[in-house]
Amino acid sequence: MLLYMQQTVRTSDTESLSEYMWNKTEAIRNKTLSSYFVQGIANGSLNPTALGGYMVQDSVYCYEVKHSIDISVDRATDGELKEYLRMKSASYERYYKDLFNKWRIESPTGINLSKACESYVDYERKVAATEDTIYMIVAMIPCMKLWPWLGQQVQS
């Protein structure tokens, strides 16, 4: 199913849907790249407290998205999609457990997410519970594509 979508969903003869969506986010990506957080990481000036706060929040985000993915796994009927989502769930579980260990988080319930992060968590949970399961992947694309891109930009 995923391979089929990647090969057949096109907005023009040369641009896939994912490329189209990525290209439409250029202004947001550049704003993120120029943010205090990303530039602070890039030039080594990020306040350690800001980094710690982000990492604790990211830990809880990963915990939450793992559970949203599990909702999608339970609802998925396509075998390939179900297996892909299972692999993503396992990946997020490993990541959040590692972060919980490193940041000494026993339970995510005492950690407040920023409004933006909470909104994204709620959005992904709603997609997982109400939309066709393929849209869970679509909802996760911003994070899956943005962070590697930011890393490439910071390295250069």
Z-matrix of the N, CA and C atoms (Angstrom, degrees):
N
C 1 1.445
C 2 1.528 1 111.08
N 3 1.344 2 117.38 1 -48.25
C 4 1.459 3 120.14 2 -179.23
C 5 1.512 4 111.52 3 -63.68
N 6 1.324 5 116.81 4 -46.67
C 7 1.455 6 120.64 5 179.17
C 8 1.520 7 110.01 6 -60.46
N 9 1.323 8 116.36 7 -41.74
C 10 1.457 9 121.46 8 178.20
C 11 1.520 10 110.47 9 -58.43
N 12 1.337 11 116.55 10 -47.10
C 13 1.466 12 119.95 11 -179.60
C 14 1.515 13 111.62 12 -63.27
N 15 1.335 14 116.69 13 -42.32
C 16 1.458 15 119.96 14 -179.12
C 17 1.526 16 110.84 15 -62.91
N 18 1.318 17 116.83 16 -34.37
C 19 1.460 18 120.41 17 -176.03
C 20 1.520 19 112.83 18 -85.71
N 21 1.326 20 117.71 19 -27.32
C 22 1.457 21 118.42 20 -171.05
C 23 1.519 22 115.53 21 -108.81
N 24 1.309 23 118.97 22 -24.88
C 25 1.463 24 119.95 23 -177.87
C 26 1.521 25 108.65 24 -84.54
N 27 1.307 26 116.10 25 107.08
C 28 1.450 27 121.67 26 -177.40
C 29 1.516 28 109.32 27 -132.33
N 30 1.307 29 115.22 28 145.79
C 31 1.454 30 119.98 29 176.87
C 32 1.523 31 110.79 30 -95.29
N 33 1.303 32 116.51 31 -16.28
C 34 1.462 33 122.23 32 175.00
C 35 1.523 34 106.37 33 -153.77
N 36 1.315 35 116.51 34 -175.81
C 37 1.465 36 119.62 35 -179.50
C 38 1.521 37 112.46 36 -67.96
N 39 1.324 38 117.88 37 -21.71
C 40 1.464 39 119.85 38 -174.42
C 41 1.522 40 114.82 39 -119.12
N 42 1.315 41 119.42 40 -9.50
C 43 1.459 42 121.39 41 -173.60
C 44 1.533 43 110.63 42 -120.07
N 45 1.339 44 116.12 43 121.58
C 46 1.462 45 120.11 44 176.61
C 47 1.520 46 109.86 45 -73.67
N 48 1.314 47 115.79 46 165.71
C 49 1.460 48 120.61 47 178.74
C 50 1.523 49 110.86 48 -60.07
N 51 1.330 50 117.58 49 -43.37
C 52 1.465 51 119.11 50 -179.22
C 53 1.527 52 111.19 51 -65.28
N 54 1.331 53 117.52 52 -37.20
C 55 1.466 54 120.01 53 176.38
C 56 1.527 55 110.46 54 -65.71
N 57 1.305 56 116.46 55 -40.88
C 58 1.463 57 121.19 56 178.59
C 59 1.519 58 110.14 57 -60.45
N 60 1.348 59 116.35 58 -48.37
C 61 1.459 60 120.86 59 -179.85
C 62 1.532 61 110.54 60 -62.33
N 63 1.325 62 116.62 61 -42.38
C 64 1.463 63 120.87 62 179.73
C 65 1.523 64 110.61 63 -62.49
N 66 1.309 65 116.39 64 -44.89
C 67 1.466 66 120.26 65 -179.74
C 68 1.531 67 112.09 66 -63.44
N 69 1.309 68 117.57 67 -31.75
C 70 1.468 69 121.64 68 179.63
C 71 1.530 70 112.20 69 -72.89
N 72 1.321 71 118.42 70 -11.53
C 73 1.465 72 120.94 71 -178.73
C 74 1.527 73 112.71 72 -101.32
N 75 1.304 74 117.93 73 12.53
C 76 1.465 75 120.65 74 -174.80
C 77 1.532 76 112.58 75 -55.12
N 78 1.315 77 118.52 76 -45.62
C 79 1.469 78 120.65 77 -178.40
C 80 1.529 79 111.09 78 -63.41
N 81 1.317 80 116.75 79 -41.24
C 82 1.471 81 120.44 80 179.43
C 83 1.528 82 109.92 81 -67.26
N 84 1.324 83 116.93 82 -42.17
C 85 1.471 84 120.02 83 178.57
C 86 1.521 85 110.95 84 -60.66
N 87 1.305 86 117.33 85 -44.53
C 88 1.465 87 120.61 86 -179.30
C 89 1.526 88 111.50 87 -66.29
N 90 1.331 89 117.02 88 -36.26
C 91 1.461 90 120.56 89 176.27
C 92 1.529 91 109.79 90 -64.60
N 93 1.318 92 116.71 91 -41.05
C 94 1.466 93 121.09 92 177.40
C 95 1.523 94 110.53 93 -64.58
N 96 1.318 95 116.59 94 -43.27
C 97 1.461 96 121.07 95 178.97
C 98 1.528 97 111.51 96 -59.79
N 99 1.315 98 117.49 97 -36.19
C 100 1.467 99 120.09 98 -178.16
C 101 1.531 100 112.83 99 -88.48
N 102 1.323 101 117.60 100 3.67
C 103 1.470 102 120.49 101 -178.19
C 104 1.530 103 111.37 102 -66.59
N 105 1.327 104 114.75 103 157.41
C 106 1.467 105 122.03 104 177.82
C 107 1.522 106 110.67 105 -53.88
N 108 1.311 107 116.68 106 -44.17
C 109 1.458 108 121.08 107 -176.40
C 110 1.529 109 111.42 108 -62.58
N 111 1.324 110 117.13 109 -54.32
C 112 1.468 111 120.66 110 -176.83
C 113 1.523 112 110.80 111 -66.13
N 114 1.320 113 117.48 112 -43.92
C 115 1.466 114 119.61 113 179.37
C 116 1.527 115 110.89 114 -66.79
N 117 1.317 116 117.19 115 -34.79
C 118 1.464 117 120.27 116 176.42
C 119 1.515 118 112.09 117 -63.80
N 120 1.317 119 117.02 118 -37.72
C 121 1.468 120 120.65 119 175.00
C 122 1.528 121 109.28 120 -67.29
N 123 1.329 122 115.77 121 -45.08
C 124 1.465 123 120.62 122 -175.91
C 125 1.527 124 112.56 123 -61.58
N 126 1.328 125 116.96 124 -41.07
C 127 1.467 126 118.51 125 -175.53
C 128 1.528 127 113.80 126 -105.95
N 129 1.328 128 116.65 127 7.26
C 130 1.461 129 120.61 128 174.92
C 131 1.515 130 115.02 129 76.16
N 132 1.329 131 117.73 130 17.91
C 133 1.461 132 119.96 131 -177.38
C 134 1.533 133 113.60 132 -106.00
N 135 1.321 134 117.35 133 4.75
C 136 1.461 135 119.93 134 -176.98
C 137 1.521 136 110.57 135 -66.52
N 138 1.305 137 115.56 136 129.89
C 139 1.450 138 122.07 137 177.10
C 140 1.531 139 108.54 138 -60.24
N 141 1.327 140 118.45 139 129.18
C 142 1.472 141 120.64 140 -179.22
C 143 1.527 142 113.61 141 -58.03
N 144 1.311 143 117.51 142 -31.82
C 145 1.463 144 120.17 143 177.85
C 146 1.524 145 110.62 144 -66.41
N 147 1.325 146 116.66 145 -39.73
C 148 1.465 147 120.68 146 177.33
C 149 1.527 148 110.21 147 -63.51
N 150 1.322 149 116.76 148 -42.99
C 151 1.465 150 120.09 149 177.69
C 152 1.523 151 110.21 150 -61.70
N 153 1.328 152 117.27 151 -46.25
C 154 1.457 153 120.97 152 -179.91
C 155 1.516 154 112.05 153 -60.10
N 156 1.326 155 116.14 154 -44.50
C 157 1.460 156 120.05 155 178.06
C 158 1.511 157 111.97 156 -60.68
N 159 1.337 158 115.60 157 -42.60
C 160 1.459 159 119.16 158 178.29
C 161 1.528 160 110.80 159 -63.51
N 162 1.320 161 117.22 160 -45.03
C 163 1.466 162 120.51 161 -176.48
C 164 1.531 163 111.76 162 -64.59
N 165 1.328 164 116.88 163 -39.28
C 166 1.464 165 119.57 164 177.03
C 167 1.526 166 109.76 165 -64.46
N 168 1.333 167 116.67 166 -43.88
C 169 1.461 168 120.35 167 178.30
C 170 1.526 169 110.80 168 -63.69
N 171 1.318 170 117.79 169 -42.94
C 172 1.459 171 120.97 170 179.45
C 173 1.523 172 110.86 171 -62.99
N 174 1.315 173 116.93 172 -35.43
C 175 1.461 174 120.95 173 177.49
C 176 1.527 175 110.26 174 -58.99
N 177 1.320 176 115.80 175 -47.05
C 178 1.462 177 120.51 176 -179.21
C 179 1.525 178 110.60 177 -70.15
N 180 1.334 179 117.19 178 -38.05
C 181 1.467 180 119.67 179 175.84
C 182 1.531 181 109.77 180 -56.76
N 183 1.316 182 117.38 181 -47.10
C 184 1.471 183 120.85 182 -179.09
C 185 1.521 184 111.47 183 -62.78
N 186 1.313 185 116.82 184 -38.03
C 187 1.465 186 122.00 185 175.22
C 188 1.532 187 109.54 186 -59.68
N 189 1.317 188 115.90 187 -49.15
C 190 1.466 189 120.90 188 -177.24
C 191 1.530 190 112.20 189 -65.61
N 192 1.322 191 117.23 190 -43.72
C 193 1.464 192 119.00 191 -177.57
C 194 1.530 193 110.62 192 -68.47
N 195 1.316 194 117.92 193 -32.33
C 196 1.466 195 120.61 194 175.67
C 197 1.520 196 109.60 195 -57.81
N 198 1.329 197 116.59 196 -42.97
C 199 1.472 198 120.08 197 -179.62
C 200 1.529 199 111.68 198 -70.52
N 201 1.318 200 117.44 199 -33.20
C 202 1.468 201 119.71 200 174.99
C 203 1.520 202 110.33 201 -67.20
N 204 1.303 203 117.13 202 -41.20
C 205 1.466 204 120.16 203 177.35
C 206 1.526 205 109.98 204 -61.15
N 207 1.331 206 116.96 205 -40.32
C 208 1.469 207 120.33 206 178.81
C 209 1.527 208 111.52 207 -60.52
N 210 1.327 209 117.00 208 -36.72
C 211 1.465 210 120.25 209 175.46
C 212 1.525 211 109.53 210 -60.66
N 213 1.336 212 116.28 211 -43.36
C 214 1.462 213 120.62 212 178.99
C 215 1.522 214 111.79 213 -65.43
N 216 1.323 215 116.28 214 -39.09
C 217 1.473 216 119.88 215 177.87
C 218 1.525 217 109.50 216 -59.26
N 219 1.315 218 116.33 217 -45.65
C 220 1.468 219 120.37 218 -179.40
C 221 1.520 220 112.22 219 -62.93
N 222 1.326 221 117.21 220 -29.73
C 223 1.462 222 121.25 221 -177.40
C 224 1.526 223 113.64 222 -92.24
N 225 1.330 224 116.90 223 -15.66
C 226 1.471 225 120.75 224 -174.84
C 227 1.521 226 111.53 225 -68.35
N 228 1.329 227 115.18 226 139.80
C 229 1.468 228 120.56 227 175.49
C 230 1.519 229 111.70 228 -110.82
N 231 1.315 230 117.27 229 -26.13
C 232 1.461 231 121.75 230 178.42
C 233 1.526 232 109.21 231 -76.95
N 234 1.321 233 117.28 232 124.34
C 235 1.462 234 121.70 233 -175.74
C 236 1.519 235 114.33 234 -61.06
N 237 1.329 236 117.40 235 -43.93
C 238 1.460 237 121.26 236 -179.66
C 239 1.531 238 111.09 237 -65.08
N 240 1.314 239 115.99 238 -43.08
C 241 1.456 240 121.21 239 178.88
C 242 1.529 241 110.24 240 -65.52
N 243 1.318 242 116.70 241 -43.43
C 244 1.462 243 121.78 242 179.31
C 245 1.534 244 110.04 243 -59.57
N 246 1.318 245 116.95 244 -44.33
C 247 1.467 246 120.91 245 -179.53
C 248 1.531 247 111.14 246 -66.74
N 249 1.318 248 117.51 247 -41.29
C 250 1.463 249 120.89 248 177.31
C 251 1.530 250 110.26 249 -60.19
N 252 1.323 251 116.61 250 -45.58
C 253 1.453 252 120.70 251 179.47
C 254 1.527 253 111.45 252 -64.58
N 255 1.326 254 117.46 253 -37.31
C 256 1.472 255 120.43 254 176.02
C 257 1.527 256 110.53 255 -60.91
N 258 1.328 257 116.01 256 -42.89
C 259 1.471 258 119.82 257 179.31
C 260 1.526 259 110.47 258 -64.52
N 261 1.338 260 117.87 259 -40.88
C 262 1.465 261 120.77 260 178.06
C 263 1.526 262 110.43 261 -64.72
N 264 1.318 263 117.55 262 -40.84
C 265 1.456 264 121.63 263 178.33
C 266 1.526 265 110.34 264 -60.19
N 267 1.316 266 116.87 265 -46.40
C 268 1.472 267 120.82 266 179.81
C 269 1.524 268 110.58 267 -63.10
N 270 1.318 269 117.01 268 -38.73
C 271 1.459 270 121.40 269 178.86
C 272 1.529 271 110.98 270 -63.92
N 273 1.333 272 116.76 271 -47.62
C 274 1.459 273 120.29 272 178.09
C 275 1.527 274 111.12 273 -63.91
N 276 1.318 275 117.07 274 -36.67
C 277 1.467 276 119.60 275 178.87
C 278 1.526 277 111.12 276 -63.52
N 279 1.328 278 116.98 277 -45.78
C 280 1.471 279 120.03 278 177.46
C 281 1.524 280 110.56 279 -59.51
N 282 1.326 281 115.75 280 -44.03
C 283 1.460 282 120.68 281 -176.93
C 284 1.529 283 111.25 282 -65.15
N 285 1.340 284 117.07 283 -49.46
C 286 1.465 285 117.36 284 -177.26
C 287 1.524 286 111.34 285 -67.70
N 288 1.329 287 118.41 286 -35.48
C 289 1.465 288 119.58 287 178.52
C 290 1.530 289 110.67 288 -65.71
N 291 1.321 290 116.63 289 -39.03
C 292 1.462 291 120.42 290 176.62
C 293 1.533 292 110.33 291 -63.63
N 294 1.322 293 116.68 292 -44.25
C 295 1.464 294 120.64 293 178.48
C 296 1.528 295 111.51 294 -65.73
N 297 1.320 296 117.19 295 -41.99
C 298 1.469 297 119.75 296 177.32
C 299 1.523 298 109.98 297 -58.21
N 300 1.318 299 116.46 298 -41.85
C 301 1.466 300 120.65 299 179.23
C 302 1.534 301 110.66 300 -64.57
N 303 1.324 302 117.13 301 -49.03
C 304 1.466 303 121.15 302 -177.52
C 305 1.527 304 112.88 303 -64.68
N 306 1.325 305 117.01 304 -36.52
C 307 1.458 306 121.20 305 -176.13
C 308 1.527 307 112.19 306 -99.68
N 309 1.337 308 115.80 307 9.63
C 310 1.461 309 122.02 308 175.12
C 311 1.537 310 112.57 309 57.55
N 312 1.326 311 114.80 310 43.13
C 313 1.464 312 120.80 311 178.93
C 314 1.522 313 108.02 312 -95.08
N 315 1.314 314 115.72 313 117.67
C 316 1.460 315 120.05 314 177.82
C 317 1.526 316 110.79 315 -86.67
N 318 1.334 317 115.07 316 -39.06
C 319 1.459 318 120.45 317 -177.65
C 320 1.528 319 109.38 318 -145.70
N 321 1.324 320 117.31 319 137.48
C 322 1.468 321 119.86 320 179.80
C 323 1.523 322 113.58 321 -76.41
N 324 1.325 323 118.08 322 -8.49
C 325 1.465 324 120.09 323 -172.89
C 326 1.521 325 113.69 324 -68.29
N 327 1.324 326 118.29 325 -22.95
C 328 1.460 327 120.42 326 -178.87
C 329 1.515 328 113.74 327 -91.75
N 330 1.318 329 117.84 328 4.70
C 331 1.460 330 121.33 329 -176.02
C 332 1.525 331 109.50 330 -107.86
N 333 1.324 332 115.78 331 123.37
C 334 1.456 333 121.15 332 178.89
C 335 1.515 334 110.07 333 -90.37
N 336 1.319 335 115.69 334 128.01
C 337 1.455 336 121.21 335 176.51
C 338 1.524 337 109.57 336 -84.84
N 339 1.334 338 115.73 337 153.66
C 340 1.462 339 119.14 338 173.48
C 341 1.528 340 108.49 339 -63.03
N 342 1.315 341 116.75 340 162.68
C 343 1.463 342 120.32 341 179.77
C 344 1.524 343 111.25 342 -60.15
N 345 1.323 344 116.70 343 -40.82
C 346 1.468 345 120.16 344 -179.72
C 347 1.522 346 110.88 345 -64.19
N 348 1.320 347 117.01 346 -45.34
C 349 1.463 348 120.71 347 -179.50
C 350 1.527 349 110.45 348 -66.20
N 351 1.312 350 116.83 349 -43.67
C 352 1.467 351 120.86 350 178.83
C 353 1.527 352 110.71 351 -60.80
N 354 1.313 353 116.56 352 -39.78
C 355 1.462 354 121.38 353 178.25
C 356 1.525 355 110.99 354 -62.79
N 357 1.324 356 117.04 355 -42.27
C 358 1.468 357 121.12 356 179.38
C 359 1.533 358 110.48 357 -67.42
N 360 1.330 359 117.46 358 -41.66
C 361 1.466 360 121.84 359 176.90
C 362 1.532 361 109.36 360 -59.98
N 363 1.332 362 117.01 361 -46.75
C 364 1.466 363 121.09 362 179.57
C 365 1.524 364 111.34 363 -62.08
N 366 1.329 365 115.71 364 -41.49
C 367 1.468 366 120.53 365 179.03
C 368 1.530 367 110.36 366 -61.30
N 369 1.332 368 117.02 367 -48.46
C 370 1.463 369 119.43 368 -179.55
C 371 1.533 370 111.39 369 -63.89
N 372 1.315 371 117.34 370 -38.47
C 373 1.468 372 120.79 371 178.40
C 374 1.532 373 110.17 372 -63.28
N 375 1.332 374 116.51 373 -42.47
C 376 1.464 375 120.60 374 179.12
C 377 1.532 376 111.14 375 -64.78
N 378 1.315 377 116.20 376 -43.33
C 379 1.463 378 119.68 377 177.53
C 380 1.528 379 110.21 378 -59.92
N 381 1.324 380 116.38 379 -45.60
C 382 1.465 381 121.22 380 -178.97
C 383 1.522 382 111.90 381 -60.28
N 384 1.320 383 116.49 382 -37.96
C 385 1.459 384 121.05 383 -174.29
C 386 1.524 385 113.91 384 -86.23
N 387 1.333 386 117.77 385 -22.92
C 388 1.471 387 118.55 386 -170.84
C 389 1.521 388 115.96 387 -123.72
N 390 1.319 389 117.64 388 -22.38
C 391 1.469 390 119.90 389 -174.82
C 392 1.527 391 111.32 390 -100.14
N 393 1.309 392 115.81 391 164.59
C 394 1.457 393 120.57 392 171.75
C 395 1.526 394 107.83 393 -54.91
N 396 1.309 395 117.74 394 141.69
C 397 1.467 396 121.33 395 -171.14
C 398 1.524 397 114.08 396 -61.63
N 399 1.291 398 119.58 397 -24.43
C 400 1.470 399 120.62 398 178.95
C 401 1.530 400 109.74 399 -62.32
N 402 1.327 401 117.42 400 -27.55
C 403 1.464 402 120.50 401 -178.56
C 404 1.526 403 112.76 402 -72.90
N 405 1.322 404 117.56 403 -15.50
C 406 1.461 405 119.39 404 173.74
C 407 1.522 406 109.18 405 -64.48
N 408 1.310 407 115.96 406 -40.72
C 409 1.469 408 119.80 407 177.84
C 410 1.523 409 109.90 408 -65.76
N 411 1.310 410 116.53 409 -42.31
C 412 1.465 411 120.39 410 178.05
C 413 1.531 412 109.78 411 -59.99
N 414 1.332 413 117.34 412 -41.08
C 415 1.464 414 120.97 413 179.97
C 416 1.526 415 112.28 414 -66.74
N 417 1.323 416 117.15 415 -27.14
C 418 1.463 417 120.99 416 -178.57
C 419 1.527 418 112.93 417 -88.08
N 420 1.316 419 117.92 418 -14.61
C 421 1.467 420 121.40 419 -175.75
C 422 1.530 421 113.24 420 -54.18
N 423 1.339 422 119.74 421 -42.46
C 424 1.474 423 117.16 422 -178.75
C 425 1.524 424 113.09 423 -53.30
N 426 1.315 425 117.76 424 -46.67
C 427 1.467 426 119.84 425 179.55
C 428 1.526 427 111.61 426 -70.55
N 429 1.319 428 116.45 427 -41.17
C 430 1.465 429 119.38 428 -176.40
C 431 1.528 430 112.28 429 -65.57
N 432 1.313 431 117.70 430 -29.76
C 433 1.466 432 120.66 431 -179.22
C 434 1.525 433 113.10 432 -96.81
N 435 1.328 434 116.80 433 -35.06
C 436 1.460 435 119.84 434 -173.20
C 437 1.520 436 112.61 435 -65.69
N 438 1.321 437 118.59 436 -48.30
C 439 1.462 438 120.45 437 -173.91
C 440 1.517 439 113.33 438 -63.68
N 441 1.339 440 119.92 439 -44.35
C 442 1.482 441 117.96 440 175.44
C 443 1.534 442 111.96 441 -62.30
N 444 1.330 443 116.86 442 -38.26
C 445 1.465 444 120.32 443 178.45
C 446 1.522 445 110.39 444 -63.07
N 447 1.338 446 117.09 445 -45.82
C 448 1.461 447 120.18 446 178.18
C 449 1.523 448 110.89 447 -59.27
N 450 1.322 449 116.63 448 -42.32
C 451 1.466 450 120.39 449 178.22
C 452 1.515 451 111.65 450 -59.91
N 453 1.302 452 117.70 451 -42.16
C 454 1.463 453 121.32 452 177.89
C 455 1.527 454 110.85 453 -63.93
N 456 1.309 455 117.13 454 -41.42
C 457 1.461 456 120.61 455 -179.50
C 458 1.517 457 111.53 456 -66.60
N 459 1.317 458 116.34 457 -41.51
C 460 1.465 459 121.08 458 -179.23
C 461 1.529 460 110.51 459 -66.76
N 462 1.312 461 117.52 460 -38.17
C 463 1.468 462 120.46 461 179.10
C 464 1.504 463 112.08 462 -65.70
N 465 1.332 464 117.28 463 -35.09
C 466 1.454 465 119.50 464 -179.01
C 467 1.504 466 109.93 465 -83.43
